[in-house]
Amino acid sequence: MLLARSVTLLAAGILLTGPALAQTTVTRSETAASGKSVRLVIVPNLKKDCSTGPMPEIRVNGAPKNGSLITKVGKLKTPAKFRCPNKDAAVQAVFYQSKDGFTGSDEVTVDVKDSDGNVQTQTIKITVGAGKPDAKPDAAKSGATDL
């Protein structure tokens, strides 16, 4: 009897805790020109089924040693190759900018919680090189902090 009651209480406790949220870890690389801003992370407020969800949350766990981060909120249309193509979405983005004149390596670690509640830890290794004075910014990763 006591064993049956313990099993029932344990099962009820498991049900009350709710589903476990997925957590993954990713390490990737980016390049940046010294003193120029580069977008590191952009997350839409779209759920897995492409419906609108809450704004994603981004938390910095490891700040850069040779630069700074800027977070911005805005709206964008998702790219055609995105899992929810051509959909207007609110987004949260993180940009990195090195100290003027710095060249070398830097690193940032952020936790990204998407609209479905999944958390991904991203460690981003940044290679900062000398900027090219007449280079035009890449359309996908503009040198400005525009989304």
N, C-alpha and C positions, 0 to 999 in steps of 0.2 A: 504494500500500500504506500509506504513512504517512498519507495523507488518510483512508483508510477506518478506520484504527486511531484517529485523532483524533476522527472522527465517532462511532465506537463508544464511546469514553471520554466524550465530551461527552453522548451519550444516556444512558449509565449514570449520569453525574453528575446529570443532570436527574431521573432516576427516584429516585435516593437522597435528593434534597432534600425529597421529599414534596409534597403539594398546598399551594398557596398559600392562606392564610387570607384570608377576605374582610375588608376594613377599610373602614368608611364613616365619614363625619363628618356630624353633625347639630347644628344650632343651634336652640334653642327657648327659650321664655320661661316663667317662673313668677312668681307673686305670693306674698308672705308678709307677715304682720303683724309689726311690730317686736317683737323679743324672743320671738316664738313659733316653734316648730319646724314645718317643712313638709317632707314627703317629696319628694325630687327624682327619685330613681331607685329602681326595684325590679326585680330580675332573678331569675327562677326557675331551678332547676337542671334544666330540661327541654330535651331536644334537639329538633331540628326534627320528628322523628318521634314526639314526645311521650313517649319513654322517659326514664327518669331518667339524668342525666349528672353530671359533677363540678360542684361549687359554682362559680358564676360568680366572676370576679375583677373587682374594681373598684379602679382606681388613680387617685388625684387628681393631675392635672397642673397645675392652676391653682387654688390655694386662694382662698377668698373674702377680700376685704380688709376687709370690715365685719361679719364674722360667723364662725361656725365650722361644721364638718361633723361628723356622728356617723354611723358605720356600724353596722348591726345585722344579725344573722342570725336567721332564724326560719322558721316554717312557715305557709303559707297555702293556701287552696283557690283555684285560679285562677277568674277571673270567667267567666260563661257566654259572653261575647263573645270570650274569649281563643282563640288558635289551638288550644289544648289545654284545652277547657272543663271546669270542675268537677273538676280534678285536684289532689290534695294534692301540694305541692311545697315543697322547702326554698328559701328566698329570701335574697338579700343586698340590703340597702337602704341608701340614703344620705339623711340628713336635713340640712337647713340651718337655722340659727338666727342671726338678726342680733344685733348688740350691742344691749342695751337702749337704747331711745330713738332708735336709728338709723332714718332714713327716707331713701330714695333708691335708687340702683342698685348692684347687686353682681353678681359673675359667678363661675362655677365651671366648670372643665373637668375631665372625668373620662374615662378609658378603661374601657370595659366589655367584658370578654371573656366571651361566653356559653358554655354547656355544649358547643356544637359547635365552639368555638375561634374563632368570628368575633369581631372586635374592632370596636367602634364608639366613636368619640370624640364625646362630647357636650359642647357648650358651652351652658351654661344661664345665661341672663340673668335676674336676679332683681330684681323691683321690690318694694321693701319700703315698706309704707305704715304709717300709724299704726294700731294695733290698736283694735278696737271692744270696749269693756269688757264688754258684755252679749251679744256675738255667740256663737252656738253653733257649735262646729267642724263643718265639712262631714264627713259620714261617709266620703267617699272620701279625704279628706286631713285627717285628724285633727290637731289642734294638738299632740298628744302624739307621742312617738316610737314608739308602738305601730305595728306593721307594718300 
